[in-house]
Amino acid sequence: MSIAANAAAASDVVGTISTPNEEFKTTVKGRNGLPPVTTSSSEEYLEACARSNKKASRYDPLTLLFQAEKLPPLWNEPTFTDEQGLSRPTYSALRNRLARSSKVESLIYESSIRRIRYKARIGAFVAEAANWAATTTWEPVFAPPPPAHVENDVESVGSNTATPDGSNSEPWLAVMESLMSEGETVSDIYAQRPIFAEFLTRIEMARRKHLYPLLWKSKHTDGHDRKFDEHTEKAFAMDGNGQKHLLFWHLSVTSRNPAVQPPVPGAVRAVIEPFVKKWVDELGMPVVWLEAGSARARDVYSYFGFRVVEEIAVGEDEVGNTIKTWCMAYTRKL
């Protein structure tokens, strides 16, 4: 594809705004053969990232499942009883909802932009490579503090201590809500979108088991001389209550723009690998976290050094089929 054609394809993602506000934009020259990357938290970048995700996720099974839950039920649609004894619409019913709706792409976009705007307010930024050939959102998240008995005995940290009792639930719910969209609450999700609620619950349980213990331990093993980059310092400034050793970066809303053809070599890698290596390998942060929504995405992230820590499955249909997600972590080389 020529430079002009590539720019035209990118403009389909960016829309009428092709140049972001320079006040908020940072450009990173490509290294090791990777295309150049720009980062920003400006509204132009947030919207462009959401548009790219809309196009890339249009046929993603998990995305479509979540969007189908938002659509009103059809008259007399079939249901089945799941393992928890709850009545749910069958997959055929959810597919019919999607087939009869003209709002699927707009639902994906609206969901994406709400999530990205919420993340930006707590310090997230969008990274794009090769004139919007690939995009991602990097979100800073503060893990909850450990239960008191873990704080006093870090050697006891493990999957058996990572789950708090009901009396200490509020900090965990606050982190869980970071996975959702602006304006949503945990109770709303459980009442209106049970499949998505199951997904959030399983993701949070995986974090409690595999992610938070690494951060809790880092307070006692890293000392107080860890260095931070400008993005991390901004996250600290925006959350004055966050303890520095509890911060981790969460990779989300990642897409390769299908309108840019042929695909730009190294574009996806450019918006992921340099950040991960800087935060973990150079600056010593304990972990970077993500959820891969497809086997292909899982394999790509594995190539970049992430490892699967837990596989979860949601959305069981009437014959027992599920959709899988892989929780993945990039940790220090020990």
Beta strands, then each sheet from edge to edge (+ up, - down):
strand 1: 26-28
strand 2: 37-40
strand 3: 79-81
strand 4: 87-89
strand 5: 125-129
strand 6: 134-142
strand 7: 247-256
strand 8: 287-292
strand 9: 307-314
strand 10: 323-331
sheet 1: 1+ 2- 5+ 6- 7+ 8+ 10- 9+
sheet 2: 3+ 4-
end
